[in-house]
Amino acid sequence: MDGPQQPDLGLELAPPARARRRPRRAEGGVAVAAELPVARVCVDLSPPHLDRVFEYLVPADASDDAVPGARVKVRFAGQDVDGWVLERVAEPEHEGRLLPLRRVVSGEPVLSPAVLRLARAVADRSAGTLADVLRLAVPPRHARVEAEPAQEPAPPPPDPGAQAWAAYRGGPAFCQHVLAGGAPRAVWTALPGDDATGWTAAVAQAVAACVLGGRGALVVVPDARDVARVCAALERVGLPAGVRGAGPVARLVADDGAATRYRAFLAALRGSARVVVGTRASAFAPVADLGLVVCWDDGDPLHAEPRSPYPHVREVLALRSDLERAALLVGGHTRTVEAQQLVERGWAHEVAADRAVVRARTPRVRALTSVELAREGAAAAARLPSPAWRAVRDGLTRGPVLVQVPRAGYVPVVACGRCRAAARCGACHGPLGLDRADGVPTCRWCGRTAGDWRCDECGGAQLRSVRVGSERTAEELGRAFPGATVRVSGARAAGGVLAEVPGTPALVVATPGAEPVAPGGYAAAVLLDAATATAGAWLGAESQALRRWLAAAALVRPAPDGGEVLVVGDGAPRPTQALVRWDAAGLASRELAERAELHLPPTARVVALTGTRDAVQAVVDRVVASLAEPAAVVPVEVLGPVALTGDEDVLERPVRTLLRAPLAAGRSLTRAVAASAAVRSARREGGTVRVHVDPVDLL
């Protein structure tokens, strides 16, 4: 050949890739589907090393039903397990032999592509597995409900306007942006109000704007009482819940039962319901063409999932807003530190009222501290001091009065009447309490009675109350105000949690979160035991106390109508002053700045590893080694291990180690923790390890 030659580089050319043989038959001679014969399946197994896709052949007779999102049964490790079909492909990636699907449980595609992407993102954010998240996202199947015919979509509602948003800076603009198909993100500090101006009306108007714009909406609230209130507000704007999933609004609450919950899930999946209102698990509801997600009262502990991988509704909806380009509204009467960070980072905009509007819409708040009550003399030590007694007496002439008590029960904690030492159970050393005035002391941990109790310190047998619960408070108020009707609302009360009380004069004693709504609002509210409400060394204790107080105060009439709130006791100064000023955003901003200085969540990513000492240490060592590699270079701090209990056996004592990294490196940290947990699972290392990203009980 003429001309310069290409020099021989001495490289051995790889043989041409062998074309993969298209599978025709599975084991046992089962005919395989002619098109897309391979199903990629997520197997419902928890071990982290199995958090990947497995491939199975699709039998020809199951091809029509084995659609992406369908439930299937597959053979895995010698047993039949559940799974979801993620996709169908023409050729497998696995070089070996594939097993066929055992059977298709249902041809209903219950796992939509959008929910699958969300579940994967939540699993990665929480260092968990896809299967664990899908158990939270997809409710159990109910065959009879699944056989019911799909309902026709309801027509859009009339335009209700945005009157409830007129009091907020940026409120009407948010609704207009949602109506136009945009995806604004807002953190909303709600004002007290009635059915026409309160938070339920504002949420309903925002949802109606989204539906009028041709998209679906999702509203997640803490409990079933809030679900009922939101559904009632939606009905007032022309979006009724309907009967048996026939309306434009689906109510998705676990307490409604398996059949009702699955019917609501299918209504959203099939598109007959454009709006879903529900509690924690509804954050994964398969709403078609999602345009708005709402998280109400994101500081409520009910929004935190207690099962692995422990996702929080606020984080799930924020991820969903990004993935599906939907508007996000995080609202509440208070402002959480996490929501404040979204505002200060510029990721979301603040929607709040001016101070003049706040003063006109909120009740007058007074703090009855020991300094305020100094002139009362010995009467200042009373649990219901004179100013509070007068406020209750005057309030009963105008309507119902709310009394919030931080603890349930009768006398939940008792002590020795002679030396004041805490009364403890002789079997497990748990605290003793009384369930009624003539009751026998009972352990709050193991339930054993202590009828022959004697103090270990002085030998005394008399008991005195240390903490007074809602039942005892109701009893005392009944004696202090004879003739007044006394109602008790709480999970442990005889009547349970009351959703609503009449607007007639009565005393309503409630624990935090169980305050019923009164038509027209309460005439007054007394928040007892402020010191107990703000006690606690855990992260966010002050913000949580303010959230509970504001939730009760928001049910009281505004100051121009005579509404008054009194907080009794020497509570922590910062939440007390924030309540008096009605300035939750100020407290959240100050606490966020302090957490930034201390490198605490949400300004840093912290992963808590809890379990046996050797198992936790093995996971930590692998994480540190992987993040120290030149390709990673992620600064990570190891805090601990710290023993969690006082057990005598030091080797078996559970410990907790914290791994902390800057927020920008949070994804690398959680990925390394998940990889280390997968190695531990594959090697079947002994002991136990629980992984929790940004736990609430950090301190």
C-alpha positions in Angstrom: 0.0 0.0 0.0 1.3 3.4 -1.0 1.6 6.2 1.5 2.2 6.3 5.2 1.0 3.4 7.3 -0.9 3.5 10.6 1.6 2.3 13.2 0.7 -0.9 15.1 -0.1 0.1 18.6 0.1 -3.5 19.9 -3.5 -3.6 21.1 -5.4 -6.8 21.0 -8.7 -6.2 19.4 -11.6 -7.6 21.3 -13.8 -10.1 19.5 -17.0 -8.8 18.2 -19.8 -8.9 20.7 -21.9 -12.0 20.4 -25.6 -11.2 19.7 -27.8 -12.3 22.6 -30.1 -15.1 21.9 -33.7 -14.1 22.2 -35.4 -16.3 24.9 -38.1 -18.5 23.5 -38.9 -20.9 26.2 -38.5 -20.8 30.0 -37.8 -23.8 32.3 -40.4 -26.5 32.0 -41.2 -25.7 28.4 -43.3 -22.6 29.3 -43.9 -20.5 26.2 -42.4 -17.0 26.4 -44.2 -13.8 25.3 -43.4 -12.9 21.7 -42.8 -9.2 22.4 -40.8 -7.8 25.2 -40.4 -11.2 26.8 -38.3 -10.0 29.8 -39.8 -8.3 32.9 -37.6 -6.3 35.2 -39.0 -6.7 38.6 -38.6 -5.1 42.0 -38.8 -8.0 44.5 -40.5 -7.2 47.8 -37.5 -8.0 50.1 -35.9 -5.8 52.7 -32.2 -6.8 52.7 -30.2 -3.9 51.3 -28.0 -6.0 49.1 -31.2 -7.1 47.2 -32.1 -3.5 46.4 -31.8 -3.9 42.6 -33.8 -5.1 39.7 -34.2 -8.8 38.9 -35.1 -10.1 35.5 -37.8 -12.8 34.8 -39.3 -14.2 31.6 -42.9 -13.3 30.9 -45.1 -16.4 30.0 -47.0 -15.9 26.8 -50.4 -16.4 28.6 -49.5 -13.6 31.1 -48.2 -11.1 28.6 -51.3 -9.0 28.5 -51.5 -8.6 32.3 -47.7 -8.3 33.1 -47.7 -4.6 32.3 -45.3 -2.1 34.0 -46.7 -1.4 37.5 -48.5 -4.7 37.9 -48.2 -6.9 41.0 -46.6 -10.3 40.4 -45.4 -13.4 42.2 -41.9 -14.6 41.5 -39.7 -17.4 42.6 -36.8 -16.1 44.7 -34.4 -18.2 46.8 -36.7 -21.2 46.8 -39.9 -19.4 47.8 -42.7 -17.3 46.2 -42.4 -13.6 47.0 -44.3 -10.5 45.9 -42.9 -8.0 43.4 -43.8 -5.2 41.0 -43.1 -5.1 37.3 -40.9 -2.0 36.6 -40.6 -2.4 32.8 -40.7 -4.9 29.9 -37.6 -5.2 27.6 -36.7 -7.2 24.6 -33.4 -8.7 25.8 -32.1 -9.5 29.3 -28.9 -8.1 30.8 -28.4 -11.2 32.7 -26.3 -13.8 30.8 -27.6 -16.8 32.6 -30.9 -18.6 32.6 -34.0 -16.7 33.7 -37.0 -18.0 35.6 -40.5 -17.2 34.5 -43.0 -15.2 36.5 -44.9 -17.4 38.8 -48.1 -15.5 38.2 -49.5 -12.0 37.7 -51.5 -11.1 40.8 -53.4 -8.4 39.0 -53.2 -6.6 35.7 -53.9 -3.3 37.4 -50.8 -1.0 37.0 -50.8 0.1 40.6 -47.3 1.5 40.4 -47.2 4.5 38.1 -44.0 5.7 36.6 -44.1 9.0 38.5 -44.6 7.2 41.9 -41.8 4.8 41.0 -39.4 7.7 40.4 -40.5 9.3 43.6 -40.0 6.1 45.6 -36.5 5.7 44.2 -35.6 9.2 45.1 -37.0 8.8 48.6 -35.1 5.6 49.1 -31.8 7.3 48.0 -32.5 10.3 50.2 -33.2 8.1 53.2 -30.4 5.5 52.6 -33.2 2.9 52.4 -34.4 0.4 49.8 -37.0 0.8 47.1 -39.0 -2.2 48.4 -39.4 -0.5 51.8 -40.7 2.7 50.2 -43.1 0.9 47.9 -44.7 -0.8 50.9 -45.6 2.7 52.1 -46.6 3.9 48.7 -48.9 1.1 47.4 -51.7 -0.1 49.7 -52.6 -3.8 49.9 -54.7 -5.1 47.1 -58.5 -5.6 47.6 -59.7 -7.8 44.8 -63.4 -7.0 45.1 -62.8 -3.3 44.9 -60.4 -3.7 42.0 -63.2 -5.4 40.0 -65.5 -2.4 40.4 -65.8 -0.3 37.2 -63.9 3.0 36.9 -65.9 6.2 37.5 -66.1 9.0 35.0 -64.0 12.1 35.8 -66.1 14.9 37.4 -66.4 18.3 35.6 -64.2 21.1 36.9 -65.6 23.3 39.6 -66.7 27.0 39.3 -63.9 29.5 40.0 -64.2 30.2 43.8 -61.7 33.1 43.6 -58.9 33.6 46.1 -60.6 35.6 48.8 -59.0 33.7 51.7 -55.6 34.6 50.2 -56.2 38.3 50.0 -54.8 38.9 53.5 -51.3 37.4 52.6 -48.4 39.0 50.7 -48.0 36.8 47.6 -51.1 34.7 48.3 -53.3 35.7 45.3 -50.2 35.6 43.0 -49.5 32.0 44.1 -53.0 31.0 43.2 -52.8 32.7 39.8 -49.5 31.1 39.1 -51.0 27.6 39.9 -54.0 28.4 37.7 -51.7 29.3 34.8 -49.9 25.9 35.1 -46.8 27.1 36.9 -44.9 25.4 39.7 -44.3 28.0 42.5 -43.0 26.9 45.8 -44.3 28.7 49.0 -44.0 28.5 52.7 -47.2 29.8 54.2 -47.8 31.1 57.7 -51.6 30.8 58.1 -53.8 33.2 60.2 -56.7 32.1 62.4 -60.0 32.3 60.7 -63.4 30.7 60.1 -64.7 28.6 57.3 -64.5 31.5 54.9 -61.1 32.9 55.8 -59.3 30.1 57.7 -56.6 27.7 56.4 -59.1 25.1 55.1 -60.7 27.7 52.9 -57.3 28.9 51.6 -56.2 25.3 50.8 -59.6 24.6 49.0 -59.2 27.7 46.9 -55.7 26.8 45.9 -56.7 23.3 45.0 -59.7 24.6 43.0 -57.3 26.9 41.0 -55.2 23.9 40.2 -58.1 21.8 39.0 -59.4 24.7 36.9 -56.0 24.8 35.3 -56.5 21.2 34.2 -54.2 19.5 36.7 -54.5 17.3 39.8 -53.8 18.2 43.4 -52.7 16.4 46.6 -53.3 17.6 50.1 -51.6 15.8 53.1 -52.7 16.7 56.6 -51.8 15.1 60.0 -54.9 13.3 61.0 -58.4 12.2 59.9 -60.1 15.3 61.6 -58.1 17.6 59.4 -59.0 15.4 56.3 -62.7 15.9 57.1 -62.3 19.7 57.5 -60.4 19.9 54.2 -63.0 17.8 52.4 -65.8 20.0 53.8 -64.0 23.1 52.5 -63.5 21.5 49.1 -67.2 20.7 48.9 -68.0 24.4 49.5 -65.9 25.3 46.4 -67.6 22.7 44.2 -65.3 19.7 44.7 -67.3 17.1 46.7 -65.7 13.8 47.8 -68.7 11.9 46.5 -69.7 8.3 47.4 -67.6 5.2 46.7 -65.0 7.1 44.8 -67.5 8.8 42.4 -66.5 12.4 43.2 -63.6 14.5 42.1 -62.0 14.2 45.6 -60.6 11.0 47.0 -60.2 10.6 50.7 -57.1 8.4 51.4 -56.9 7.6 55.1 -55.7 4.3 56.6 -58.3 4.4 59.4 -61.1 4.2 56.8 -60.4 0.5 56.2 -58.7 -1.5 53.5 -61.5 -1.5 51.0 -62.3 2.2 51.3 -58.6 3.1 51.1 -58.0 1.0 48.1 -61.0 2.4 46.3 -59.7 5.9 46.9 -56.3 4.8 45.6 -57.8 3.4 42.4 -59.9 6.5 41.9 -56.7 8.6 41.8 -54.8 6.0 39.7 -57.6 5.7 37.1 -58.1 9.5 36.9 -61.7 9.7 38.1 -60.5 11.7 41.2 -58.4 14.7 40.4 -57.8 15.6 44.0 -56.5 13.4 46.9 -56.8 14.4 50.5 -55.2 12.2 53.1 -52.8 11.5 55.8 -49.1 10.5 55.8 -49.2 7.6 53.2 -51.1 9.7 50.7 -48.0 11.6 49.9 -47.3 8.8 47.4 -50.9 8.9 45.9 -50.8 8.4 42.1 -52.5 11.7 41.1 -52.6 12.1 37.3 -50.9 15.2 35.9 -50.1 16.5 39.4 -50.0 20.3 39.6 -50.1 21.1 43.3 -48.9 19.4 46.5 -49.9 20.8 49.9 -48.4 19.8 53.3 -50.4 21.3 56.2 -48.7 21.6 59.6 -45.4 20.1 58.6 -44.2 20.2 62.2 -46.7 17.7 63.4 -45.0 14.4 64.5 -47.6 12.4 62.6 -46.0 13.5 59.4 -42.8 11.5 60.2 -43.1 7.8 59.1 -42.2 5.5 62.0 -41.2 2.6 59.6 -38.0 2.3 57.6 -36.6 4.3 55.9 -38.5 6.9 58.0 -39.4 9.5 55.3 -41.1 12.8 56.3 -44.1 14.1 54.3 -42.4 17.5 53.8 -39.3 15.9 52.2 -41.4 13.5 50.1 -43.6 16.3 48.7 -40.5 18.5 48.1 -39.0 15.7 46.1 -42.2 15.2 44.3 -42.6 18.9 43.4 -39.2 18.8 41.7 -39.7 15.5 39.9 -43.2 16.2 38.6 -42.8 20.0 38.2 -45.7 20.6 40.6 -46.4 23.6 42.8 -45.6 23.1 46.5 -47.4 24.7 49.5 -46.0 24.0 53.0 -48.3 25.7 55.5 -49.1 25.9 59.2 -49.9 28.3 61.9 -46.3 28.0 63.0 -43.0 27.9 61.0 -40.7 24.9 61.3 -36.9 25.3 61.1 -36.9 23.1 58.0 -39.5 25.3 56.2 -37.6 28.4 57.2 -34.4 27.0 55.6 -36.3 26.6 52.3 -37.2 30.3 52.5 -33.7 31.5 53.4 -32.1 29.3 50.7 -34.4 30.9 48.2 -35.8 27.5 47.2 -39.3 28.6 48.3 -41.0 32.0 48.8 -42.7 33.2 52.0 -46.4 33.8 52.0 -47.4 35.7 55.2 -49.6 38.5 56.4 -48.5 42.0 57.4 -48.2 42.8 61.1 -51.4 44.9 61.1 -53.4 42.1 59.7 -51.9 39.6 62.2 -52.9 41.9 65.1 -56.5 42.2 63.7 -56.9 38.4 63.2 -55.3 36.9 66.3 -56.4 36.9 69.9 -54.6 38.9 72.7 -51.9 36.8 74.3 -50.6 37.2 77.9 -47.9 35.2 79.6 -48.6 34.6 83.3 -45.0 33.9 84.5 -43.8 34.1 88.1 -42.6 37.6 87.4 -46.0 38.6 86.1 -47.7 37.0 89.1 -45.3 38.3 91.8 -47.9 40.6 93.2 -50.3 37.7 93.7 -48.3 36.5 96.7 -48.8 32.9 97.7 -51.6 32.6 95.2 -49.1 32.9 92.4 -48.1 29.2 93.0 -51.6 28.0 92.2 -52.0 25.9 89.0 -54.8 28.2 87.9 -53.8 31.7 89.3 -56.3 34.5 89.8 -55.9 36.2 86.3 -56.5 32.8 84.6 -59.5 32.0 86.8 -61.0 35.4 86.0 -60.4 34.9 82.3 -62.1 31.5 82.4 -65.1 33.0 84.4 -65.5 35.9 82.0 -65.1 33.7 78.9 -67.8 31.3 80.0 -70.3 34.2 79.8 -69.5 34.6 76.1 -68.9 31.0 74.8 -66.7 27.9 75.3 -63.3 28.2 76.9 -60.4 25.9 75.9 -57.9 24.6 78.5 -54.8 22.9 77.0 -52.9 20.4 79.3 -49.6 19.0 78.1 -50.2 15.6 79.6 -53.0 13.1 79.4 -54.4 10.9 82.1 -55.1 11.6 85.8 -51.7 11.9 87.6 -49.2 10.6 85.2 -46.2 11.1 87.5 -46.0 10.8 91.3 -43.3 11.3 93.9 -42.7 10.5 97.6 -44.8 12.9 99.8 -42.0 13.1 102.4 -38.7 13.5 100.5 -40.1 14.4 97.0 -38.0 11.6 95.4 -39.6 10.2 92.2 -41.7 7.1 92.8 -40.3 4.2 90.8 -41.5 0.7 90.0 -39.8 -2.0 92.0 -39.6 -4.4 89.0 -38.4 -2.2 86.1 -37.7 1.2 87.8 -40.2 2.9 85.5 -42.2 6.0 86.8 -45.4 5.4 88.8 -48.7 7.2 88.1 -52.3 7.2 89.1 -55.3 6.6 86.8 -57.9 7.9 89.3 -58.1 9.5 92.7 -58.7 6.3 94.6 -56.5 4.2 92.3 -53.4 2.1 93.0 -50.0 3.4 91.7 -49.2 1.8 88.3 -46.0 1.6 86.4 -46.0 3.6 83.1 -43.5 1.1 81.6 -44.5 -2.4 82.5 -48.0 -1.9 83.8 -47.4 -3.5 87.2 -49.3 -2.2 90.2 -47.5 -1.0 93.3 -50.0 -1.2 96.1 -47.4 -1.7 98.8 -45.0 0.9 97.5 -42.4 2.5 99.8 -39.8 5.1 99.0 -36.3 3.8 98.6 -34.8 7.0 100.0 -36.8 7.6 103.2 -39.2 4.7 103.5 -42.3 6.9 103.2 -45.5 5.5 101.9 -47.4 8.7 101.0 -47.5 10.0 97.4 -47.8 13.4 95.9 -48.5 14.5 92.3 -45.7 15.8 90.2 -47.5 16.1 86.9 -51.2 16.6 86.6 -53.0 15.2 83.5 -56.1 16.2 81.6 -58.5 14.0 83.6 -57.4 15.5 86.9 -57.5 19.0 85.5 -61.1 18.5 84.3 -62.0 17.3 87.8 -60.5 20.4 89.4 -62.1 22.8 87.0 -65.5 21.1 87.6 -65.1 21.9 91.3 -63.8 25.5 90.6 -66.7 26.3 88.2 -69.8 24.4 89.5 -72.6 24.2 87.0 -70.3 24.6 84.0 -70.2 21.8 81.4 -66.8 20.2 81.2 -65.7 18.2 78.2 -62.4 16.3 77.8 -60.8 15.6 74.4 -57.8 13.3 74.1 -56.8 9.8 72.9 -57.1 8.4 76.4 -60.3 10.3 77.4 -63.6 8.4 77.8 -65.0 10.1 74.7 -61.8 10.0 72.7 -60.7 13.0 70.5 -63.6 15.4 69.8 -63.7 16.9 66.3 -66.1 19.7 67.3 -67.9 21.1 70.3 -71.0 23.4 70.4 -70.6 27.1 70.5 -72.4 27.3 73.9 -70.5 28.1 77.2 -68.5 25.1 78.4 -65.0 24.2 79.6 -63.1 22.1 77.0 -60.0 20.3 78.4 -57.7 18.9 75.7 -54.2 17.6 75.2 -52.0 19.0 72.4 -53.3 18.0 69.0 -56.8 17.0 70.4 -58.3 20.5 70.5 -61.8 20.4 69.0 -63.1 23.2 66.8 -65.8 25.5 68.2 -68.2 27.4 65.8 -67.3 31.0 66.0 -64.2 30.3 68.0 -63.4 30.0 71.7 -64.0 33.0 73.9 -60.7 32.3 75.7 -57.9 29.7 76.0 -55.7 28.9 78.9 -52.4 27.0 78.2 -51.4 25.3 81.5 -48.1 24.0 82.7 -45.9 26.0 80.3 -42.7 24.8 82.0 -43.7 21.2 81.3 -44.7 22.0 77.7 -41.2 23.6 76.9 -39.2 21.0 78.9 -37.0 18.6 77.0 -33.4 18.6 75.7 -34.2 17.1 72.3 -33.7 19.1 69.1 -36.7 21.3 68.3 -38.4 21.2 71.7 -39.0 24.9 71.8 -40.4 25.0 68.2 -42.7 22.1 69.0 -44.0 23.8 72.1 -44.8 26.9 70.1 -46.5 24.8 67.4 -48.8 23.3 70.0 -49.6 26.6 71.6 -50.3 28.3 68.3 -52.6 25.5 67.2 -54.7 26.0 70.3 -54.6 29.8 70.1 -55.7 29.8 66.5 -59.0 28.4 67.6 -59.7 31.5 69.7 -61.7 34.5 68.5 -59.6 37.6 67.4 -58.8 40.3 69.9 -61.3 42.8 68.5 -64.0 40.2 69.3 -62.7 39.7 72.9 -60.6 36.6 72.3 -57.8 36.1 74.9 -55.1 33.5 75.4 -53.2 33.0 78.7 -50.1 30.9 78.9 -49.5 29.9 82.6 -46.1 29.0 84.0 -42.5 29.7 83.6 -42.0 28.3 80.1 -38.8 28.8 78.1 -38.5 32.5 77.3 -38.1 32.3 73.5 -41.3 30.3 72.6 -43.2 32.3 75.2 -42.2 35.6 73.6 -42.8 34.2 70.1 -46.3 33.3 71.2 -47.0 36.7 72.7 -45.8 38.4 69.5 -47.3 35.7 67.3 -44.0 35.5 65.5 -43.2 31.9 64.7 -41.0 32.9 61.7 -38.7 34.9 64.0 -38.2 31.9 66.4 -37.6 29.6 63.4 -35.0 32.0 61.9 -33.1 32.3 65.2 -33.1 28.6 65.7 -31.9 28.0 62.1 -29.0 30.3 62.7 -28.0 28.5 65.8 -28.2 25.1 64.1 -26.0 26.4 61.3 -23.3 27.3 63.9 -23.5 23.9 65.5 -23.7 22.0 62.1 -27.1 20.4 63.0 -29.9 19.5 60.6 -31.3 20.9 58.5 -28.1 22.8 57.8 -26.1 19.6 57.7 -26.8 16.0 56.9 -26.6 13.6 59.9 -27.1 9.9 59.7 -27.8 8.0 63.0 -26.6 4.4 63.2 -28.2 2.6 66.1 -27.6 -1.0 67.1 -25.0 -3.3 68.6 -21.5 -1.9 69.0 -19.6 -4.2 66.7 -22.2 -4.0 63.9 -22.4 -0.2 64.0 -18.6 0.1 64.0 -18.3 -2.1 61.0 -20.7 0.0 59.0 -19.0 3.2 60.1 -15.6 1.9 59.1 -16.7 1.1 55.6 -18.4 4.5 55.2 -15.3 6.4 56.4 -13.0 4.4 54.1 -15.2 4.9 51.0 -15.6 8.7 51.6 -11.8 9.1 52.2 -10.9 7.8 48.7 -9.4 10.4 46.3 -12.4 10.1 44.0 -14.8 11.0 46.9 -13.1 13.4 49.3 -16.2 14.0 51.4 -15.5 15.5 54.8 -17.4 13.3 57.3 -17.4 13.5 61.1 -17.9 10.5 63.3 -19.6 11.3 66.7 -19.8 8.4 69.1 -20.5 5.6 69.8 -22.7 6.5 72.8 -24.5 3.9 74.9 -28.3 4.4 74.8 -29.3 2.5 78.0 -27.8 1.7 81.4 -27.8 -2.1 80.9 -25.2 -4.0 82.9 -24.0 -6.0 79.9 -21.7 -3.6 78.2 -21.0 -5.7 75.1 -24.7 -6.0 74.3 -25.7 -2.5 75.2 -27.2 -0.7 72.1 -25.1 2.3 70.9 -25.6 5.1 68.5 -23.0 6.7 66.2 -23.7 9.9 64.2 -22.1 10.5 60.9 -22.2 14.2 59.9 -21.3 15.9 56.6 -22.0 19.3 55.0 -25.3 19.6 53.3 -23.7 19.7 49.9 -22.2 16.3 50.5 -25.4 14.8 52.0 -26.1 12.7 48.9 -22.6 11.2 49.0 -22.9 10.4 52.7 -26.3 8.6 52.3 -25.1 6.7 49.3 -22.0 5.5 51.2 -24.2 4.5 54.2 -26.5 2.5 51.9 -23.6 0.8 50.2 -22.1 -0.2 53.6 -25.5 -1.5 54.8 -25.7 -3.6 51.6 -22.2 -5.1 52.2 -23.3 -5.9 55.8 -26.5 -7.6 54.5 -24.6 -9.6 51.8 -22.0 -10.8 54.3 -24.7 -11.6 56.9 -22.8 -9.8 59.6 -24.1 -10.3 63.1 -25.8 -7.8 65.4 -28.3 -5.1 64.4 -28.0 -1.7 62.8 -30.8 0.8 62.2 -30.2 3.7 59.8 -32.0 7.0 60.2 -31.2 10.1 58.2 -31.7 13.4 60.1 -33.6 11.9 63.0 -35.9 14.1 65.1 -34.6 12.7 68.4 -31.0 13.8 67.6 -30.2 15.2 71.0 
